[in-house]
Amino acid sequence: MSSIQNPKSKIQNPSDFTQKLQDLMQRVEISSFKALSRAAGVSEHQILRLRQLGVEQMRLDVLLKLSQALKVSLNELIKNFSQVELVKEAELQSQELLQQLAHIRKEYDRLQDQFQQQRQVTLQEFQQSSLQQLESLLVQFPTAAYKAKENTQLTAVKILPLIEKPLDKLLQQWDVEAIAPVGVELPYDPQLHQLMEGSVQPGEIVKVRYTGYRQGDKLLYRAKVSPVTVTSEQ
């Protein structure tokens, strides 16, 4: 008898067909492969070939006997146990996977664009809020600087409030506070202070030369300090 052959098939080790065969056997209440061998009148070796390799290289008479025992048509048996069908199924799954990946990529690009747009909006809102907080400084400081240049007798201390008030308001709005005012003498804490010169031990008295800042529990900048025994210009 002739056999089912597929010279174009390149699959040497396809997925095991055992589960498919067991499903068909359960439908006709055949409990074991040995019982199927007796019911179909074929050897157990032929059934093992069907489980491991499918219908390729099997004789048509054997397949016909198995189809009758399993109560399925020969075409259905060939379709369910064909390596070619496995290849088609794998190709379909690959195409679906590629489509899913393309969809995911498209959604990722869309979210990236949305994020960039939102980031730009947030940046603009931040800038506008900052400019509102600094409005008095932006408006009054150029005028104060102009007057200071016109009148060299005008002391700088008189224009300091124009800078300090809007700056203090902005820092308060952002929950930013100074670690210590400039000129204050206090115990040295290496966690909060950066020594500019000399050497001191934690707890020894230092003088703040440049103030530091923290925002809530987060340290932004350590205050720059120097030993009180060392004279250093601010």
Phi and psi in degrees as a GROMACS rama.xvg file:
@    title "Ramachandran Plot"
@    xaxis  label "Phi"
@    yaxis  label "Psi"
@TYPE xy
-75.8883  164.161  SER-2
-123.718  160.312  SER-3
-78.2969  118.579  ILE-4
-127.091  149.554  GLN-5
-137.116  86.7064  ASN-6
-62.6949  -20.4027  PRO-7
-84.9538  -14.5681  LYS-8
-69.9923  132.15  SER-9
-109.42  0.832981  LYS-10
-84.1591  118.111  ILE-11
-95.1624  -29.5094  GLN-12
-131.303  75.6296  ASN-13
-73.3476  174.822  PRO-14
-61.2455  147.898  SER-15
-64.8494  135.909  ASP-16
-93.9692  8.00057  PHE-17
-58.1821  -44.8562  THR-18
-63.9977  -39.2288  GLN-19
-62.3147  -42.5121  LYS-20
-65.6573  -41.0048  LEU-21
-63.6881  -36.0877  GLN-22
-63.0643  -43.7996  ASP-23
-66.149  -39.3592  LEU-24
-63.9041  -38.4407  MET-25
-64.1901  -35.8959  GLN-26
-63.2553  -30.4411  ARG-27
-107.632  12.9367  VAL-28
59.8551  43.3742  GLU-29
-100.518  120.414  ILE-30
-87.0357  -19.7556  SER-31
-150.234  165.332  SER-32
-67.7622  -32.0335  PHE-33
-65.5923  -40.0688  LYS-34
-66.943  -36.2199  ALA-35
-65.5277  -38.0511  LEU-36
-60.4126  -42.6302  SER-37
-69.3233  -42.0613  ARG-38
-66.2477  -37.5138  ALA-39
-88.4689  -19.3594  ALA-40
74.0423  34.3999  GLY-41
-125.439  161.867  VAL-42
-74.3427  156.337  SER-43
-65.269  -26.015  GLU-44
-64.3011  -39.3694  HIS-45
-65.5851  -38.1466  GLN-46
-66.4079  -37.9848  ILE-47
-63.5025  -40.0336  LEU-48
-61.7127  -41.3927  ARG-49
-63.0333  -40.1871  LEU-50
-66.8543  -39.1512  ARG-51
-91.237  -35.4579  GLN-52
-118.397  -10.9535  LEU-53
79.8978  -159.998  GLY-54
-80.4894  -14.914  VAL-55
-59.7795  136.428  GLU-56
70.7658  9.73803  GLN-57
-97.8709  148.051  MET-58
-72.5492  146.483  ARG-59
-64.282  -35.6012  LEU-60
-65.3908  -35.8407  ASP-61
-67.073  -43.5027  VAL-62
-64.0705  -38.0704  LEU-63
-64.4731  -43.0732  LEU-64
-62.7782  -40.5626  LYS-65
-67.1251  -38.4895  LEU-66
-65.8925  -36.9299  SER-67
-68.4818  -41.2459  GLN-68
-67.0886  -35.434  ALA-69
-88.0777  -6.34533  LEU-70
60.562  45.317  LYS-71
-130.293  157.442  VAL-72
-71.1903  158.39  SER-73
-61.7934  -39.866  LEU-74
-61.2789  -41.8356  ASN-75
-66.2323  -40.0312  GLU-76
-62.1768  -44.85  LEU-77
-63.6941  -41.2571  ILE-78
-63.7897  -42.6745  LYS-79
-72.6424  -25.8914  ASN-80
-118.459  29.707  PHE-81
-99.7512  134.173  SER-82
-64.8144  -32.7376  GLN-83
-62.4404  -40.3407  VAL-84
-63.9359  -36.6972  GLU-85
-63.1516  -40.23  LEU-86
-63.6224  -44.1436  VAL-87
-61.871  -42.5833  LYS-88
-63.8035  -41.1057  GLU-89
-64.1553  -39.4022  ALA-90
-64.9157  -41.2269  GLU-91
-63.1502  -43.2677  LEU-92
-63.3938  -37.8217  GLN-93
-64.693  -42.2791  SER-94
-63.2592  -42.3226  GLN-95
-63.4085  -40.1812  GLU-96
-63.978  -42.0596  LEU-97
-63.3467  -39.1365  LEU-98
-64.7543  -41.2795  GLN-99
-63.8644  -41.8421  GLN-100
-64.2224  -39.8284  LEU-101
-63.9776  -40.1297  ALA-102
-65.0245  -42.7532  HIS-103
-62.9006  -42.3977  ILE-104
-62.6104  -42.2284  ARG-105
-63.4619  -42.646  LYS-106
-66.638  -37.7866  GLU-107
-62.1233  -45.5961  TYR-108
-62.2811  -38.8767  ASP-109
-64.5753  -42.384  ARG-110
-67.4188  -35.5604  LEU-111
-63.4144  -44.6888  GLN-112
-62.4202  -42.5022  ASP-113
-63.537  -39.5953  GLN-114
-64.83  -43.209  PHE-115
-63.6868  -40.725  GLN-116
-64.4509  -43.8699  GLN-117
-65.2752  -37.4567  GLN-118
-63.7582  -40.4769  ARG-119
-66.0114  -41.3836  GLN-120
-63.3112  -43.8086  VAL-121
-62.7851  -40.5661  THR-122
-63.9096  -43.1066  LEU-123
-63.9073  -41.3902  GLN-124
-63.3652  -40.3964  GLU-125
-63.0649  -45.0373  PHE-126
-63.4021  -42.8099  GLN-127
-64.2416  -40.952  GLN-128
-63.9356  -41.3237  SER-129
-65.2548  -41.8205  SER-130
-65.1303  -34.9349  LEU-131
-65.0696  -40.342  GLN-132
-67.2225  -31.7719  GLN-133
-97.0445  11.3544  LEU-134
-55.8078  -48.2202  GLU-135
-64.1193  -36.2444  SER-136
-67.3216  -43.451  LEU-137
-65.7884  -33.9635  LEU-138
-81.4923  -43.6828  VAL-139
-90.7646  -30.3044  GLN-140
-63.0203  -43.2362  PHE-141
-59.4448  -36.9074  PRO-142
-67.5741  -42.5431  THR-143
-63.7536  -39.8037  ALA-144
-66.094  -37.0905  ALA-145
-64.4861  -44.576  TYR-146
-66.0486  -36.1255  LYS-147
-64.3745  -35.3062  ALA-148
-72.1381  -33.6392  LYS-149
-71.7082  -38.5875  GLU-150
-118.327  98.6756  ASN-151
-70.1619  -12.3257  THR-152
-82.5664  -11.8494  GLN-153
-71.2747  120.046  LEU-154
-74.3799  146.717  THR-155
-65.0499  -28.2636  ALA-156
-61.4157  -25.214  VAL-157
-72.4451  -23.7933  LYS-158
-99.7499  -4.39128  ILE-159
-59.0041  -40.7577  LEU-160
-58.3462  -29.4804  PRO-161
-64.3577  -26.5362  LEU-162
-94.6881  -43.3632  ILE-163
-66.6608  -43.6996  GLU-164
-63.1701  -52.0451  LYS-165
-65.7863  -32.7585  PRO-166
-67.6669  -43.8692  LEU-167
-61.7322  -39.6529  ASP-168
-64.6976  -40.9952  LYS-169
-65.7809  -45.0385  LEU-170
-63.0579  -39.0347  LEU-171
-65.6646  -39.0301  GLN-172
-62.8884  -34.7033  GLN-173
-93.3256  7.34666  TRP-174
60.2679  38.7597  ASP-175
-106.507  131.712  VAL-176
-131.348  150.436  GLU-177
-75.5665  144.76  ALA-178
-70.5505  -42.3671  ILE-179
-164.444  145.807  ALA-180
-66.9991  153.843  PRO-181
-63.8606  136.67  VAL-182
94.5601  -12.3225  GLY-183
-74.9708  140.139  VAL-184
-101.771  130.982  GLU-185
-154.386  167.059  LEU-186
-65.9997  139.817  PRO-187
-71.6633  128.196  TYR-188
-128.867  106.226  ASP-189
-61.5299  -18.1925  PRO-190
-73.2866  -29.5984  GLN-191
-111.985  -16.4005  LEU-192
-120.506  144.002  HIS-193
-114.313  116.578  GLN-194
-74.8076  125.076  LEU-195
-85.7313  -30.7189  MET-196
-158.951  164.703  GLU-197
68.173  -164.335  GLY-198
-146.854  137.529  SER-199
-141.756  160.346  VAL-200
-98.3635  152.305  GLN-201
-52.5195  131.366  PRO-202
101.092  -21.1931  GLY-203
-73.8412  153.655  GLU-204
-77.056  132.331  ILE-205
-130.763  166.053  VAL-206
-116.495  134.051  LYS-207
-75.5144  122.314  VAL-208
-100.005  -39.709  ARG-209
-135.055  126.869  TYR-210
-71.1342  153.94  THR-211
-110.664  173.857  GLY-212
-138.511  151.952  TYR-213
-139.6  151.526  ARG-214
-119.158  104.37  GLN-215
64.0938  -124.064  GLY-216
-90.0474  -3.4975  ASP-217
-95.8286  127.067  LYS-218
-81.0472  123.445  LEU-219
-91.1138  -53.6811  LEU-220
-142.363  136.176  TYR-221
-76.2287  146.694  ARG-222
-71.8579  136.029  ALA-223
-87.573  128.652  LYS-224
-133.208  166.138  VAL-225
-143.898  155.258  SER-226
-59.4437  146.067  PRO-227
-67.7737  -20.1182  VAL-228
-80.4115  -14.1609  THR-229
-102.768  124.131  VAL-230
-82.8367  124.033  THR-231
-143.084  134.64  SER-232
-72.9038  146.38  GLU-233
